[in-house]
Amino acid sequence: MSDTGSAWSIEPIWVVEATYAPDAGETRPAVRPEHLDHIAELKAAGTVVEAGGYLDLSTALILVRAASEADAIALFRDDVYMRAGVWVELRAKPYGRVALAGESSGT
């Protein structure tokens, strides 16, 4: 969506929410480099717009470009954080990202 000649548009993306396990503070350090490599690869490909976690280790938020909720979740279903039990749940919600003219939309 955008206004003709507008300096902005709304890019439909997904916000993936990942819930950390209660013991994530102990289990995360050993697998964090592999996880961050995965995020970096997805960012370089334009799939991940932004990623990070709350400092209290309650939830991580990852903004992604994907065709569907299932596709957004699938990006992280096999992430080392899921395999190692650092994350215990994934969910995704559609989100309208404000993009300024000239910003990459990943396409």
Secondary structure, DSSP 4 states (H G I P E B T S, - for coil): ---TT-SEEEEEEEEEEEEEPTTHHHHHHHHHHHHHHHHHHHHHTTSEEEEEE-TTSSEEEEEE--SSHHHHHHHHHTSHHHHTTSEEEEEEEEEEEEEETT-----
